[in-house]
């Protein structure tokens, strides 16, 4: 989604939810695949927190997607 400057904002939570639902996974499955707590994943999906690069990398590996997809790429 473009911001006031016309740049696209990263929405890793939206990508997480889309990928998780497409696979029929519960947050517990993503947690098991990434090592990230369910509570953290829930907060990411609901845009309550941002993740560090390390955690974004773990998320992309667990979802088996390129990390750039988490940034709308």
LINTAPE-V75717 format. One line per field, one symbol per residue. ss: DSSP state (A for helix, B for strand, O for the rest). phi: phi as a letter, one per 20 degrees, with the letter a starting at -180 (. if undefined). psi: psi as a letter, one per 40 degrees, with the letter a starting at -180 (. if undefined). A space follows every 50 residues. Layout:
ss = ???
phi = ???
psi = ???
This chain:
ss = OBOOOOOBOOOAAAAAAAAAAAAOOOAAAAAAAAOOOAAAAAAAAOOOOO OOAAAAAAAAAAAOOOAAAAAOO
phi = .fefeneeefcffffgfgffffemeegffffffdnefgffffffgelebd dfggffffffffelcfgfffdne
psi = hiadeeihihgdddddddddddefiiddddddddehiddddddddefdii iiddddddddddefiidddeee.
